[in-house]
Amino acid sequence: MTLFTPEDLLLYIYKEVSPTQAVAIEAAMAQDWALREKLEILQSSIDRLDTAVESPRTEVILNVLNYARETDTVPAH
């Protein structure tokens, strides 16, 4: 059985492997539950990264803007 690295699995997920290698990975997954688990973990991590968009609280943004205003070093004309 061929050992596949996490990098191989990432390439498989993004469809950047050759058709021959894709078939080999699929055949290995049919036989090896641990490899299937690794692929599922990688896929779920990618899915979470794709949806993990957070914005700072409004209070934080206002604090940064107030600080910038207070420390403005451009002389007034």
VENMOUR-V611046 format. One record per backbone hydrogen bond with DSSP energy under -0.5 kcal/mol. CO is the residue of the C=O (numbers start at 1). NH is the residue of the N-H. Records with the same first field share a line. If there is no record, write none. Layout:
# VENMOUR-V611046
CO->NH ; NH
This chain:
# VENMOUR-V611046
5->9
6->10
7->11
8->12
9->13
10->14
11->16
12->15
18->22
19->23
20->24
21->25
22->26
23->27
24->28
25->29
26->30
27->31
28->31 ; 32
31->33
32->36
33->37
34->38
35->39
36->40
37->41
38->42
39->43
40->44
41->45
42->46
43->47
44->48
45->49
46->50
47->51
48->52
51->53
52->54
57->61
58->62
59->63
60->64
61->65
62->66
63->67
64->68
65->69
66->70
67->71
69->72
73->75
